[in-house]
Amino acid sequence: MLDFAHIDATNIAEAGGKGAALGELSRIAGARVPDGFCVTTDAFRRTLVRVPSIDALLDRLARAEPDDHAAIRTVSADIRRAIEDSDVDDALAAEIGAALTRLGEDAPCAVRSSATAEDLPTASFAGQQDSYLNVTGRAAVVRRVRLCWASLFTERAVTYRVRNGFDHRGIGMAVVVQRMVFPDAAGTMFTADPVTSNRRTVTVEAGWGLGEALVSGRVSGDVYTVRDDQVVSTAIAAKTLDARAAPEGGVHEAPVEPERRTRPALTAPQAVRLARLGRSIEAHFGRPQDIEWCRVGDDFHIVQSRAITTLFPVPEAEDGENHVYVSVGHQQMMTDAMKPLGLSFWQMTTPRRMHEAGGRLFVDVAPMLATPEGRAGLMESLGGSDPLLGDAMRTVLDRGGFVRTDDDATAPPAGTAPAAPPAGTAPAGEPSAPVEADPALVDELIRSAEASVATLRDEIRDLSGPALLDFIRSDIAELRRVLFDPRGLPLIMAGMEASRWLNEHLEEWLGERNVADVLTHSVDHNVTSEMGLALLDVADAVRPHPEVVAFLHRVVDEGREGDAFLDEMAGLDGGPQARAALRDYLDTYGMRCVGEIDITRTRWSERPAALVPALLANVRNFAPGEGERRFARGLEEARRKERDVLARLRALPNGEDRAARTKAMIDRVRAFAGYREYPKYGMVCRYFLYKRALLREADRLVRSGVLREAEDVFFLRFEELEEVVRTREADAGLVLERREAFRSHEALTPPRLITSDGEILNGRYRREDAPPGALAGLPVSAGAVEGRARVVTEIAQADLEPGDILVTAYTDPSWTPLFVAVAGLVTEVGGLMTHGAVIAREYGLPAVVGVERATRRIPDGARIRVHGTDGYVEILDRLD
C-alpha cells in the first residue's frame, strides 16, 4: 500500500501509470489532487498466483493471434472470471481498511485501475481498464479492487496490448483508491491542440456533473480554446446529460434541465485559470498533457494527467525563433520512421541541415520563406511539385507574423539556401541554359559513377575496426561528389525544364494537356524502369519450369527468409537457369528495397524472397518476351505522339519554327529524363556496400561480447558507432531505449509541414473541377483508366492482376516491379517528379498522387476511375 505522498514517477512498477502520475501531480504547486492511496502491483501478483489454472490460461492467451477475436474473447473472459472469484487475503483487506480510515471512515471513493503499461509517454492505454466511482465501505472497495484487477484482461485491453507489442505476463495492475469529488462541472484539457497539434493552444472541454458522459463520448461538451492567457474561441454545446452520485453508490445520469443545457460550464476567467494550471502540469512532466479536472464552486481539482501520445514531436530548437519544418520523407517517398544509423547516414549525405523528430527528418524553410526570392522559389518548386505542401506553406505566410519577412532582402541568410533544387522541381518558363541533347553525356556520367562504386567495393572489402569507420566517413565525401556531380545537375534540370516547356507550350498551341507524359515513354538510361522490365525477363527464365514455379509458391506460402531457397532450386528441373537469372538480377538491383534511403532496411539481396510474389505474378500474367515488347510499345507510342505533335504544329501559323523548337525539347527530354533516377541508384549501391561492411564489423562486436546482436548497430548514430568500435564498449541501455523509441515512432504519421509551435499543416486542394464525391489529388501521368482498386500496404502482400489499379501510401523504386502488372496508380504521398510519377509516365499508367488517406477512403476491390490528366479519383462501386 502506498499513499500518494510516497509515490512519484519512479514508482510506475509499483503504482502503475495512473498512480505514478497522481503522485507527481500532488507535488505540483496549485494542483489540488484529492487524497488517496495505491494498492500496489505486488498485491495483484500475490493474488494472481493463487488463481487456479492462471498459467495455463495465460499460455492460451499468448498463443492467440491478434485478429482471432473469438479466441481472445473466450480466454479473456475465463481469466476475468477466475480473478473476480478469487479471494483477497485478510492482510491486504486489513491494509485497505486502514488506508480508508485515513481518508475518512465512510468517505465515498473512486476506485481506478492503474496498469504498469498505462498512461505512459509512448502508450496511453486510456480507457482500456475499469474504474468505479462513489464506492463506500471496505467490502465494496475490496470488491472493486478485484474487478479492476480483472479488467486487465478485458477483450479491448488484451487486443490493445497485442497490437502494441506488450507481454500479458509482464504487465502488473495497481489500483488507485481516491476520495471522491462531487463537482459542479468536469471535463478534460489538452495542453496542445488535439486536432492541429499546436503546442501554444490549450483546449478545454467541459460538461456538468462528474463528466462521465462527456469522457465516454455520449454527449458533447463546451469547448474553450485558450492561447496566450486569452480565450480565443468558445463553442457552447447542448449538454443533455448530467452524471451525479447515486445514493446507493455509483453514479446515475439524468437529463439536464432545459435552462442549463446551453449555459456555459465555465466562465472565460475560469477557462484561462484552468489553462494556466495545465501549463504548470505540462512543465512539470516535460511534455503536452491530457488532463482530467473537476470544478467545485470556483476551485479546480486535478484527478488525472497523462502524456498525449498521438502528437508528432517537434524538432528541437533552442533559439526561441519561429521555424517551419518541411518533411524530407514526403519528398523522398519514404515517410516511415528511420533508425538512428539511417538518420545519421542521410544527414551525412545531404548538404542541407536536417532536423530530427519522430524518427523522421525535416528541413527548416523559415529562412527561405523570409525573403521574396526564397518564397517565390519554394512556392514554385516544392509548392508546384506538391500542392498540399504549397497550400500549407501559404497558410503559414497568410497568417502574418509567424515568419519574419524581409521584403528588401534578396537572398536567404548564408548557409540556409538549398545546395541544389529540391527533387521534383524546375524553374518556370524557358530553359535557363541550352544543353546539347547528347545521350553520350549520360553514358559518361554513368561510367564514372560505376567506376567509383567498383573502387569502393575493392577498397572496403578487407577493412575492419576503426580503419573501416574512418574509411566510410571519408568515402561519404566521394558519395556526395558523385551524387551531386556538377556535370549531372544541368542534365537533370534540362530534362525537367524540357518536360515543363513541352507541357506548357503544347497546351497553349494545341490545347492538349500533359503531352510530355507520352513523349517520355521508354526513355533510355532509366535504371528504375529498367528494373521492372528486367524482372519480366527473370519470369521468362522461370515460366517454362513447372517444378520451379511450384517451389517458388511454397517459398511464399512458408514465409521464407534469407537466400537459402536459391540454392535449393539447383536440384530442380530448370532450377539452375532460374537461379542464375535471379542472381543476375540481384547483382544489378539487389541493393534496393522499400525505404532504401534508410541504410538499415533489409535489401533484396538479403531477403530475395521479397521479390518472389512479384516474380510469380509476372509468370502468371505475361507471355514470354513481355519486357522487350513493353519497352518497344512505349517507344513506338512516344514516336507516334512526336510525329503527331510536330505535324499539327507545322499546320499552325509560324508552324515550322514552333515545330523546330518543340523537336529540340523532345530530343532533350528523351536524352536526359531517364538519368534523373540514376544518382539515387548510385547512392543506394554505396549504402549497401557500407551496410555489409558494418554488419561484418557488428558480427565481430557480438563475438567479442560488446553487442548483444548485430542489428544493435542500427540503433546507434554513426559517431556513436565509431566510439563503440574504438573503445570496445557499448551502452546496452541506450540501444534498448532507442529500440523502444523507434517502435513508438513507427506508430506516428509524419506531417508534410510542422511549425515550431507544433502545429501540423497538411494543406488542402483548392479546386472546383472535380465531380462531387471525387477524391482530389495531383495529376502526374496523363490518361484515364477504370479498374479494380487493390489497396496494398506491403509489397510482399500484393496480389495483382492485369488491369488492377494500385492504391498505396507511397512508392519508391522498390515498388517498380509491381507497375508492370497494373493499369493505374493512386498514392497518398507524391509529387510531379517523385518515383511513382516518373515510372507511371515511363510505363504509360494514368496516375494521381497526393490523395489524402487514399488507402482508407478507397475500399480494396472497389471499381474506380483514375483521371491522370485532371487529378482526381472516382469510386464507381464498392464490389469485388
N, C-alpha and C positions, 0 to 999 in steps of 0.2 A: 504494500500500500504506500503511495507517495502523495503527499499534499502538493498543490501547485507551487507552493513556496520552495519546494525542493526539486523542482523539475525545470530543465532548460533544454536547449537544442541537442545537448549531448545524450539525452535520455530517451531517444526515439526507440531504442531496443527494448526499454522497459515500459515506456508510457505510450508508444505509438506516435504517429504523426500528429494527430489532433491533440493528444495530451501534451506533447512537447511544445506545440505551438501555444497552447493556453498557458503553460508555464512561462514561456517567453513573453507573452502578452501581459502577464501580471507584473512584469518588471518594467513596463513602459510607462513613463510619466504621463498622466492624463488618460490612460486607457483603463477604464473600470471593468474588471473581469469578475463575474460572480464567483464566489468561493467554491472550491471543490477539491476532489482528490481523484487519483487513478488507481484502479485495480490493475495491477501490472500484468505483463505478458507471462511472467513466471507463474502466476496463479492460473492463467489459461493453460499453460503447458502441463502443470501438475494435474489439472483436471482432465486434460485431453488423454494423457497416458492411461487413465483409468477407464476410458470409454471402450467398451467391448468392440473388438474387431476393427479398431481405428486404423491400424497399419494396413490391413487388407483393403479397407475402403479407400485409403489414400493412394494405394498402389493402383487400384482400379481407376481412380480419377486421373492419375498421372498418365495412364495409357490411353485415355480418351483423346480423340482428335479434336482440334479447335472447332471444326464445323459439325461435329457429331452432337447436335443439341440434345437429342434424346438420351444419349448416354450420360452427358453432363448433368442433365436434369434429374435423371434417376439416381445416380451416385451421390450428387449433391444433396438431394432430399434425404437419402439414407444417412448421410453424415450429420445433417442438421438434426434429424430426429434423435440420433444417438446422443448428441451433445445436449439437446434440450431435456432429455430424460435422465441425464447424469446428475449426480448429487454434488453440491458444493460442500467441501469438508467443513467441519464445525469451526476449525480455527480461522478459516477465511471468512465464514459468515460472521464470526465474532469481531474480526477486524473491520469488516464493512459496517457492522453495527456501531462500533466505537467511533469510526470516522463520521458516520451520520450524526451521532450525538454532538460532535464538534460543530456540525453545520446547523444543528437545531433538531431536537428530537423528532418533531413531526413536520420538518421543513419539506415542502414539495421539491422534488429534484428532477433534473434531466439526466437520463442515463444514455450515454452516447458511445458508440463503437469508436475505437481508435486503433486501427491496424498499423503495423510497423511499415507497411508499404503505402500508407495513406497520407495525403497532404504533403507529399514530397516535392522538391523543386522540379523533378522530371516526370512525375506521375501523380495526379491528384487523387485518383480513386474516389472522387467526390460522389456521394450518394450510393456507393456500392454496398455499404453495410448499414445496419439498422440503428435507429435511435428512438428513445421513448421519452415523452415529456409528461410533467406533472405526476410523478411517481412518489407515493408517500409510504413510509414504513419499511423496516428492514426486510421483511419477507418479500414484499413487492419489488424492492430494489435488487435483491439477490436473484429473483426470478428473471428480471430484465437483464441482469448481467449475463445469465446463461443464454438468453435469447440473442444478446449482442455477440457472444462467442459463436453461436451457431450461424449467425448471419455472415460470418467469414466465408461460408460455403453456400451462399445463395447462388443461383444459376448465373445471375448477372455478374456477381463478384468473381466467380470462378472463370467465366468466359473472359472478363476483362484482364485477369491475371495471365491467362494463357496467351492472349493476344499481345500482351506487353512483356512476355518473357519472364514472369515471376514464378518461382517454385512454390507450390502449395505448402510444402513442409517447412520452407524457410521463412514463412510469414507468421508472426505472432499477433495476438489480439489483446490489447489492453482495453479497459472500459473506463470512460470518464463519468464520474458522478458529480453533478454540479447543482448548486442551489438555483432553483427556478427564478426567472424574472418574468413578471407578467406585464408586458409592455402595452402602451397605447398604440405604438407603431413599431414596425420592424422591417428589416429588409437586407439588402446586400449592397456592397460598394466595391467597385473596381477602380484601383488607382491607376489603371491605364485603360483607355477606351477599348471595350471588348470587340468592337467592330473594326475600327481603324488601327488599333494598337497604339494610338498616340499616348505617349507617357506623360504628357503635360495636362491631360484631361482626366478628371475623376468623374466616374458615372455612378450615381446613387439611385437605387430603386427602392421604393418604399410602399408599404401597404399597412392596413390596420391590423391590430392584434399581434399574434405571435408570428405571422408571416409565413406559416407553413404552406398555405395555398399558393402564396407568391413564389416561394422557393421551388415548390414542386411543379410550377408552371400551369396550375389550374386557373389562375387569374392573372391579370396584368396589374402592374403597379405603376405609381408615378415615377417618372424618370427625370432626374436633375443632372444636368451637365455642368460641372464646375471647372473653371480654368482661371488660374491666377487670382484666387480668392474672390471670384465672381461667378454667379450662376449665369451661364451664357445661354442656356435653353432649359425649358421646363415643359414636360408633357404630362398632363394630369389624366389618369386613367379612370374609368368607371370601376371602382373597387367593389365588387359584388359580394365577396365572402370575407368573413371575419373569424379567424381562429382564436378561440378562448379556452381557458382551463375549464374542464368539466368537473362538477362537484365530486363525482365518483372516481376521479383520476383520469389522466389522459387529457385529450383536447376534443372539442367539438367545433364544428363550423356552423355558422348561422348567417343568414343574409344580412348585409349591411343596410341600415336604414337609408331610405332614398336620399334624405338631405345630406348624408355623409359620403355618399358614393363618389361624388366629384369634388369633395372638399380635399385640398392638399393635405397629405400626411405629414409634410414638413414645411416649415417656413423657409424662405431663402436664407436668412441668417443661420438657421439650424443646418441646412444643407452645406453651407460654407464651413461651419464649425466641424461638421462630420468629415468633410473633405480634408480639413487640416489635420484632424486626428488620423485619417487614413494615411496622409503623408508621413506622419510620425511613425506609424506602424511600418510603412514601406521602408523608411530609412533604417529602422531597427533590423528588419530582415534582409535589407540589401537588394530587394527586387520587388516589382509590382505585385500587389496582393489582391486576392478575392476575400472580402471581409464580410462577416455576418454581424449585424448590430441590432440593438433594441433601444427604443426610446421610452423612458418612463418620465412623464412630465416633460421637463426640459433637460433631463440627464440622459446621456448615452452610455450603454453598456456594450462591450465587445464580447461576443460569445464564440467567435472563431476567426481565424485568418489562415489562408493558405496561399502558396505561390500560384500565380496564373501560369499554368504550364503550356498554354496554347500560343503564347506570344512568341513571335520571332525575335531573337535577340538583336540589339542594336550594335553595330560596330563601335568599338571603343574609341573615344577621342577625348582628350583631357584639356583641349584648348578653349572650351567654352563657346566656340563658334557654331553656327548652324551648318549642317552638312547634308548633302543629298547623295545617297548611295544608290548606284545602279548595279543590278545583278550581272555578274560576269557569266554565270551559268546560263542565263537566258540567251546570251549572245553565242555561247559555245555549245548550246544544245546538250547541256549536262547539268540539270538542276538538282541532281541527287547530292546528298551530303558527301563530303570528301574526308578521308582520313588525314591526320596531321602530316604524314610524309608526302601525301599527294598535294596538300595545300602548299607546303614549303617548296616542292619542286616547281609547281606552277608559278609561284611568286618569284623564284629564281629565274624562271624562263622569260617572263614578261617584262618589258621595260617600264611598265606603268606600276604605280604603287597600288597594291591590293590590300583591302581591309577584310578581316575575317569576322564572320558572325554565323552561328548555327551550322558550322561545318561548310559554309559557302564563302565565296569571295565577292567583294563589291569594290567598285571604283567610285570615289567621291567626285562628282561632276560639278559641285557648287562653284569652284573657282572658274570653271569654263562658263557656267550659266551667268556669272557675274559680269561678263563683258559682252558687248554687242556681237563681236566676231565669234566668240565662243558659243554664245546662244544660238546664233544662226547655224554654226557648224554642227552642233549637237542636234538641233531640231531637224536639220537637213539629213544628217547621217543616221543617228540612232532612231530619231522620230520617223524618218522616212522608211527605214527598214522594219520598224516595229511600231505601228501606230498606237498601240496601247501604251507603250513606254513614252512615246511622244506626248500623248494626252496627259499622262501622269506628270511629266516634266512641265507641261503647260499649266497644269493645275497649281503646281508649286509656284510658278512665276506669277500667275494671275492673282494670287493672294496678296502679293506685295509684302515686303518687309522681311520675309524669311531668308531670301537670298540677297545678300548685299550686291547691288549692281552699280557699275561704274560706266555710264554711257559715254564717258570721254576716253575710256581705255580702249585699246585696240588689240590687246592680246592677254591671255591668261598669265598669271604670275609664273615666273621661271620654275620649271620642273613639274608643272601641272598639265601642260598641253599634251595630247596624245602623241606618242612617238611615231605612230602610223595610223592611218584612217581605221576606225573600228571595222571589224568584219561585217560585211554586208552593206557597205556604204560607198558612195562615189559622189563627186561633185556634180551639180546640175549643169545643164547647158552643153556647149561644145566641148569636146575633149581638150584638156589643158595643154597637151603636147603630143605631136604626132609620133607614133611608134610604128615602124615598119612591120607589116603583118607577116613575119617570118617565123615559121614553126621551129626553125633551127635554133632560135634564141631559147626556146623552151627546152629543146633537146640538150643544149649546153648546160643549162641550169640543173636539169635532172641528172646528167652525168656527174656534175660537180658534187651534188648532194649525195649521190650513191657512192662516190669515191670517199667522201668524208665519213659515211656510215661504215664502209668497209675498213677504213683505217681504225675507227673506234673499235670495231669488232676484234681486230687483231691486237690492239694495244691493251684492251681491258681484260682479255681472256685470262691471264695468269696473275692478275693483281689481287691483293688481299690486304686486310688490316688498314692502318692509316694511309698507306700508299693508295689504296683503292679509293678511299673517301677524298683524298687530295686530288686524285686524277679526275673523279667525277665533277668535283667543284670547278676545276679548271676547264673541263670539257664543256661545261654549261656555256662558256663563252663561245665555243665553236658551234654549239647548238644554236645559240642566238645569232651568230654570224650567218649561218645557213638559213635559219628561219626568216630572218629579216634582211636577206641579201638585197642590197640596193639595186641590183640588176633585176630582181624579181618583182618588186613592188610596182614599177612602171608597167610591166606586162599585165599584172593582175588588174591594175587600175584601168589600163587601156581596154581590156576585155569588158570590164564592168561599165565603163563610160560608153563604149560602143553599144552595148546592150541597151543602156538607157537612151542613148541617142536614137537607136532604131525604133524603140517603142514610142518615144515622144514624136518623132518626125513622121513615122508611118501612120500613126493615129491621126496626125494633123493632115497629112497629104492623102491618105487612102481611107480614113475612117475605120481602120481596123486596129483593135487593141491587142497589146502584148504579142506582137508578131515575133519578137526575138525569142519567145518561148519555143517556137517551132524551128527557127533558124539555128538554134543551138542544140538540136538533137544530134547525138552521136558525134560530138566533137572529139578530137584527139587529145591524148595525154591526161584524161580524167581518170586518175588512179582509183577513185572511189566507184565510179560507174563501171569501170572495167572489172572491179572486184565482184560485182553482182553477176556480170556476164560470165566471168571465169568459173563461178560455181555451177552454172549451167553446163560448162564443159566437163566439170567433175561428174555431174549427173550422167553425162554421156558415157563415162567410163564405168559407172556403177550399173546403169539400167540393163545391160544385156545379161546380167548375172543374178538370177533369182535368189540364189543362196546368199549372196552378199546383201541383197535388198532385205531379205528376211532377217538376217543377222543385225542389220542396222536398225530395224524396227525393234528388235529386242534390246538394243543399246538404249533406245529412247524409253521403252517401257520399264526397264530396270533402273533408270536414272543413273547411268554410268558416269563416273568422273574420270579425270586423267586421260591418258592416251594409250593405255594398255590394249584397248579394243582394236587399235590399228594393227598391232602385231598379230592379234588373234585372227584377223582376216586373211593372213598369209596362207593358211591351210585350206581356205575355201576355194571353190571353183570361181575363178576370176578375181579372187582376193588380192593377189599381188598387183594386178593392174589398178584396181580400185584404190588400194593403199597408196600406190605410187602417185596417183592423180591427186589424192587428198593431201599427201605430204608435200607435193609440189605447191599446192595451193597454200598450205600453211607456211611454207618457206617464204612466200611472197606477201601473204596477208595475215599470218598468224599472230602478229603483234597487235592486231586490232581487237576491240571488244566494246561492249556497252560501257559508256563513261570513260573512254580511253584517255582523256586528259588527266585522269587520276592515275598516277603511276602504280598505285596499289591494286587496281582492279585486275581480275583474272582474265588473262589473254586467251585467245582461241588456241594458241599453241599449248597452253597449259591445260585447257579443257576443250579439246576438239569436239567432244560430244555436243557442245552447244550449237555446232553447225549442222548436226545431223538432221534435225527436223526440217530445216530449210532445204537441205540436200534431198531428202526424201520427197518433199513437195515438188521439187524440180523433176525428180524421176517420174513422179506420178502425173504431173500436169503437162509436160512438154515432150515433144518429139526430138530425136537426135538433131544436133546442129542448130538448136534454138538460139544459142548465144551469138553465133555468127549471123544468123538470119535477122535477129533483132537489131544488131548494130547496123546491118545493111539497110534494113527497113527504115530506121531512124535517119540514116544518112540520105536515103532517097527522098524522104519527106522533107528534110531540110533543103535539099537541092531543088525539089519541086516548088517549095514555097519561095525560094530565092528567084527562080525563073518567073514565077507568077508576079512577085512584087516588082521586079525590075521591068517586066513587060508593062504592067499597069502604070508605073511611074513614067515610062517613056511616052505614054499616051497623053500625059499631062503637059500643060504649058511649062516651058523650061525643063522638060522631062529628061533630056539627056544628061543635064547637069545633076539633077536630083538622083537619077539612076547611078551615075558615077560615084557620087558621094555615098550613096547607100551601099553600093558594091564594096567600097573601101571599108565601110563599117562592118559589113558582113564578113569580109576576109579577116578583119582584125578580131572580131569576136570569136570566130571559129579557130583562129590561130592561138588565142590566149585564154579563152574561157575555161578550158579544161585544167590549166595549170593551177588555178586557184586552190584546188584540192590537194596539190602536191606538198607544199611546205608543211602542212599539218601531218601528212603521212610521214614525211621525213622526221619530224619531231617525235612521233609515236615510235618509229623504228629505234631512235636513240633511247627513248624512255624504256623500251623493252630490254635493251642491252644493259642499261643501268640496273633495271629491276633484277634481272637474272644474276648479275654480279653481286648485288646487295643481298639477295636471298642466299647465295653461296656463303657470303660472309655471315649472315644470320645463322645458318646451319652450324658454322664454326662456333659462334657465340653460344648456341644451345648446347653443343657438345661439351663446351668448357664450363657450363653452368651459369653463364652470365644472363641468358634469357631463358624463359620457360618454353617458348615456342618461337619458330622463325618469324611468324607474322607479327610478333610483338614490335618488330622494327617499323611496321606501318603506322604505329601509334606514337612514334617519335618524330619530331621535326628533324630535318637533315642535320642541323647544327648539334642537336641533342644526340643523334646517332654518331656523329663524329666523336663526341665526347665519350660515348659508351665504348666505341671501338678503341679509343686511345687509353682509357682508364681500365677497361675490362670490368666496369661496374655499371649496373642499370638499376633504376628505381622501379621496382615491380609495382609499387603503389601508384605511381604516376601512370604506368601503362594501363592498369586496371581502371583508373579514373578516366583515362582517355577512351577506353573501350565503352564504358558506361555513358560517357558524354556523346560518343558517336551514335550509340543506339538511340538516345533521345533526339539527336539531330535528324536521324533518318525519318522520324515521325513528323517533322516540321515541313511546311510548304513554304519555300522561299518566295519573297515578293520580287516583282520587277524593280520596284523602287521603294526605298525606305528612308525616311528622314532621320536626323539625329534626335528628333522628338520621339522616334519610334513609330511614327505614323506610316502605315503601309498604303501605297497608292499603286494600284494595278492598271488604272486607266480604263477607258471605255471607248467603244466605237461611236462616233457621232455621225451617223449616216441615215439616210431615209430611203435608200434604193432597194433594201432587202424586203422580200414579201413578209407579211405578218407571220410570226412564229418561226421564221428562219433564224439560224444561228450565224451571227456575223463573224467574219474573220478577215484575214489578209489574203487577197488573191496573189498566188505566186507561180502558178503554172496554168496556162490557158486551157479552155475547153470545159465541157460539161459531161458528166457521166452519172448514170444511175447504177446502183448495185447494192449488194448486201453488206451492211456495216459489220466489220469484225473488230471489236474492241480488244486490243492486245496491250497488256502491260509488261509482259516479258517475252523476249524473242523465242525462248525455248517452248513457250506455250502456244505459239502461233499455229493456227490450223486454217490455212488459207487455200482458197480455190480460185482459179482464173475468174475474173470479173468481180471479186470482192473489193471492198474499199477499206483500206487500213485506217483505223482510228486509234490514235495513241497519244501519250502525253508529249513526247518529243522523239526525234530520231537523230542519231549521229551516224557516222559511216558504218558502224557495225550492223545497222538495220538494212543496208543496201541489198543484201541477198533476198530480202522479202519483197523488194519493189518489183522484181521481175514477175511476181505472181499476182499482182493486184492491178486494179483498173483506176484507182484514185487514192488520194491521201488527205487525211484530216488530222491536224495536230493541235495541241493546246499551246505549245510554245514554238516560236519560229519567226523568221524574218525573210525578206526577199532573197538574201544570199546565204541563208543557213542551209545545213545539209539537206534536209527534206525538200526544200525548194529547188536547190540546184539539181538534185538527182531526179526529182519529178519532171523537171523541164527536159533533162537529158533523155529520160525514158518516154516522154510524151504523156505523162499522167496528169490529169486535172488535179489541182491541189489547192487547199485552203488551210492556212496555218493561223496560229494565234486565236483559235476558237476557245473561249473561256469554258473550262470544265467540260470539254467535249466528251471525255471518257465516261462522265457521269450523266450527261444530258442525252447522249445518243445510245439507245439500247443496243446491246450486241445482237446481231441478227436482223435488226430493222432494215427496211429498204430506204435508202437515202439518195439524194441527188446532190452532187458536188458541183458548184458553179465556180470553176477555177479562174474564169475571166472576171467575174463580178465580185467574188469573195464572200460567198455565203453557202450554207448547207441547209437543205430542206429534209425533214424527216417525213417520208411518204407514207410509211406504215410501220408497225412495230412487230410484224410477224416474222418468224424464222423462214 
